[in-house]
Amino acid sequence: MAVSVPKRLFKRAVDRNLLKRRIRETYRQQKAGLYEKLSTEKVQIRMVIQYRGEKIADFGTIEKSLKQLLGKITVKITGKATG
């Protein structure tokens, strides 16, 4: 898993690093469910998460968005939604 925050949207490195830290931490908290599904289905994936917002989002917003993204990935892998 890789994280990308475009320099053209966030000129300051501290802003890019803050967003990357928030995304990585959210992913770390939610990856267990994804890994379980991947091992059950015997599938491997590589993904890059690119931040597309124009403003610095708070942790809750990033968490909600990443949870939706991982849910969509799980549905694609297994063919069924999870709660």
C-alpha positions as CSV (number, residue, x, y, z in Angstrom):
1,M,0.0,0.0,0.0
2,A,1.3,3.4,-1.0
3,V,0.0,6.9,-0.2
4,S,0.3,9.9,-2.5
5,V,-0.5,13.5,-1.8
6,P,0.1,15.8,-4.8
7,K,2.6,18.6,-4.4
8,R,0.6,20.9,-6.7
9,L,-2.3,20.9,-4.3
10,F,-0.3,21.1,-1.1
11,K,2.9,23.1,-1.5
12,R,4.2,22.7,2.0
13,A,5.7,19.3,2.9
14,V,4.3,19.5,6.4
15,D,0.8,19.5,5.0
16,R,1.5,16.6,2.7
17,N,3.1,14.6,5.5
18,L,0.2,15.3,7.9
19,L,-2.3,13.9,5.3
20,K,-0.1,10.9,4.6
21,R,0.2,10.1,8.3
22,R,-3.5,10.3,8.8
23,I,-4.2,8.1,5.8
24,R,-1.6,5.5,6.9
25,E,-2.9,5.4,10.5
26,T,-6.5,5.0,9.3
27,Y,-5.4,2.2,7.0
28,R,-3.5,0.5,9.8
29,Q,-6.6,0.5,12.0
30,Q,-8.8,-1.0,9.3
31,K,-6.5,-3.3,7.4
32,A,-7.3,-6.4,9.5
33,G,-10.7,-7.0,7.9
34,L,-9.3,-6.5,4.4
35,Y,-6.4,-8.9,5.0
36,E,-8.9,-11.5,6.4
37,K,-10.9,-11.3,3.2
38,L,-7.8,-11.4,1.0
39,S,-6.5,-14.5,2.7
40,T,-9.9,-16.2,2.6
41,E,-10.2,-15.6,-1.1
42,K,-6.5,-16.3,-1.8
43,V,-6.1,-12.9,-3.5
44,Q,-3.2,-10.4,-3.4
45,I,-3.6,-6.7,-4.3
46,R,-1.4,-3.7,-4.5
47,M,-3.0,-0.3,-4.0
48,V,-2.0,3.3,-4.1
49,I,-4.2,5.8,-2.2
50,Q,-4.0,9.3,-3.7
51,Y,-5.5,12.1,-1.7
52,R,-7.7,14.2,-4.0
53,G,-9.1,16.9,-1.7
54,E,-8.2,20.5,-1.9
55,K,-8.2,21.1,1.8
56,I,-6.7,19.3,4.7
57,A,-9.3,16.8,6.0
58,D,-9.6,15.9,9.6
59,F,-9.0,12.4,10.8
60,G,-12.7,11.5,11.0
61,T,-13.3,12.4,7.4
62,I,-10.4,10.4,6.2
63,E,-11.4,7.5,8.3
64,K,-15.0,7.5,6.8
65,S,-13.7,7.8,3.3
66,L,-11.1,5.0,3.7
67,K,-13.7,2.8,5.3
68,Q,-15.9,3.2,2.3
69,L,-13.0,2.5,-0.1
70,L,-12.0,-0.7,1.7
71,G,-15.7,-1.7,1.7
72,K,-15.8,-1.3,-2.1
73,I,-12.6,-3.3,-2.5
74,T,-14.0,-6.1,-0.2
75,V,-17.2,-6.2,-2.3
76,K,-15.1,-6.5,-5.5
77,I,-13.0,-9.3,-4.0
78,T,-15.8,-11.4,-2.4
79,G,-18.8,-10.4,-4.4
80,K,-20.8,-9.6,-1.3
81,A,-21.1,-6.6,1.1
82,T,-19.9,-6.7,4.7
83,G,-21.2,-4.9,7.7
